[in-house]
Amino acid sequence: MTTTNDIYEVMQTQRAIRRWTDEPVDPEVIERIIQAGCWAPSGSNSQPWGFLVVSDDDKRERLAAALRSGFEMRVGSSFPNPDEVEDPTRRRMYRGAKSLFENFAAAPVWIIPCLLTDLYLARAADSLLAGSSIYPSIQNIMLAARAEGLGTVLTTPQDSIMDELRTELSIPDSALPVAIIPMGHPNANFGPVTRRPLDTFLHWNGWND
């Protein structure tokens, strides 16, 4: 397990991890990671979030079956068949996503961040503005997990199994799941991440093409 307290190393090596060992994750470590999420900023400091940790094997298996079923229906339509993708980088990406959804329960822990709509102060809980009050906490969680030597990947298939999530995990109507983050000891290597050069993104004093 590769831990680090160097924040720049954490950010540069926190790549998507989609394979994990079956080693359990210490609950105290999970609590530290969630605490990092609670340090994130939010609109008016409303902190409109709740974090569900799913470590029960049976619950994850049942929810993973629902995710797998929904994913299988998408392959070939909204999701391409990875074997038919010509670009090798995109082919690897799609194969990784397919493998993840076929083996979602293999992650020993899921973190499900929820936007608490009764605390969120704006009008539209499904708006881009709403995301600004919860996604910073998600990034904190994923960075903290990397610092602890744990692998995560941000996924957003929750809408496809919302009924199952609410039933299986007793999620109230006032809590809106916004992501599912599988987490565990990685059976893959961390970073460095592959990104385009800074000068393709950075603009000084005006937008320069």
Steps between C-alpha positions, in 0.01 A plus 500: 500500500650836393400779735613861472444833675628703203187670364653556155603136474149401607342710225746390233468128572131467592398316186180298462534159667254234384654186653543425869626226728261333743683650799250679727528873561548617859185686616718764668664572165158530337396750767815707440423506129138606555620767742712640217183523292332697778781760489404599146341837421130531419262780409434722805684232699172305498685164494201333328642151488474153646734211425382140486770236546399161364729225629241222536579232240138399438381857446782571256432177312130582457566857390786389272263255330263789425788711366624211286156442354459865408848515349444191286194667349713800399783312328467545127265798532603792723817313599716361218624145486865541609619240249364715217678821605799569273689757710714298746478758781121520481481123462690454827275755669181325387638159594585633845149637543346173382715298741406735784128460448532125464689481831374799698451304822871410502573835661472429875360846572267733315458863598175657382498879545152647527384859461258585782237699317345639818835665586594604149409870475452542124185406313608221265668203667592353161667817370865571429497733801394209722806307389723782623377430853578127506757406236785678684433261790520207259838618372623533859389143568678361195820691574494390863451140388805529275703644790399193704613269218144410398370498144176661385320594182219751463191345340154647449262211419279570801204626295469160331445321832347775712203289612729214601733736687218660695343166587820311586660783698189674640594831336237768570352717225686799641838337420601489132783257412737678262772237446624155597868479594637144525806488724753245620863394506606529136587204283649749255760775505451865587593779250650699362185617328501579128382850420553751221764773558411796720529752217202338326278602794651818644396847381644824641289820500271374224411186305780429255438229238 
